[in-house]
Every structure is written in C-alpha cells, then in structure tokens.
C-alpha cells in the first residue's frame, strides 16, 4: 500500500465537509456506502479534523520537528 496521497486526503476532506453540510440541513448523507445522520455529527467533526490535518501535513511535504534541543 502506497499510503495516503494529497489528492486522496483532499477528496476525503471534501466528502466529509459535504456530509457536515447535508447533516446540518437535516438530511442524511452517504460516504462509501455508509449513511451518516445528525446523530453522527461528532464522528463527522473528528473526520474533518483528521483529514484537514492530513491535507496540511501532505501540503507541507512531511513531518517537521520544532523546539528540539540538541543534546
């Protein structure tokens, strides 16, 4: 498995943002065959945070370490 690409992460983020909008309008929404409803708002929020972080990480080009003190 090659891992998550920036395109994959952007697509997932867009899907979860759409789900959030639809659920906020009182509708259900389906992602990859899984229906989400208003009761799933917390899961939708977690997924948006996760995929937003992935997009930001992949856009930066990798992991960086800040505030490390050499020994």
Steps between C-alpha positions, in 0.01 A plus 500: 500500500643834392340708774278805488563748220419869515223442244351221714507720810344796317224276362423356843496846659260626232274195554485553876437874462211420265367248752515764772305746287234245407458376857478860626213549254321207662576248228691177509802452276688195373878462478634176353169326568481618862206725586566777750230696679476781752581248774841452334598868533786422742645238264470742208683767702780256586537396137516863383775574754691184401483561125577872538817407690592247232458759224712750693767239574520384139501857370799585722690207355558299812550498872702775665632512853480832678648597832746212524804559719822328387670294767 
